Amino acid sequence: MRQGDQGVRLEPLLEAISAFLDDQRDVIECIRRDLVRGLKQPGSGRHGLTATQVLRSLVLMRLKNWDYRELRERIADGLTLRQFTDFYCARSRNTMPSSAASSV
């Protein structure tokens, strides 16, 4: 069970999914390998999303039936969703230009 320093609790369904995902180290490693595949120097440059953040964001997106814009806005607005997706109290980055986000 993940719980942030602020004493915020996840809703029961997200808490159960979070506990399940915590045990899926092999899946997370496969996602990490996919994210760095084809990169010439994966250890250099800007740090992007972690494999865990990608997986948890995708699960949340599919669970709530949100598009990418809705997902970004909800994670940015919600402490519990940042906790679930491993962004915690960090502001979620808008890595998509506004013109690209409007076409999603």
Sequence and secondary structure as in RCSB ss.txt:
>XXXX:A:sequence
MRQGDQGVRLEPLLEAISAFLDDQRDVIECIRRDLVRGLKQPGSGRHGLTATQVLRSLVLMRLKNWDYRELRERI
ADGLTLRQFTDFYCARSRNTMPSSAASSV
>XXXX:A:secstr
    TT     HHHHHHHHHHHT HHHHHHHHHHHHTT S TTSS     HHHHHHHHHHHHHHT  HHHHHHHH
HH HHHHHHTT TTS     S HHHHHT 
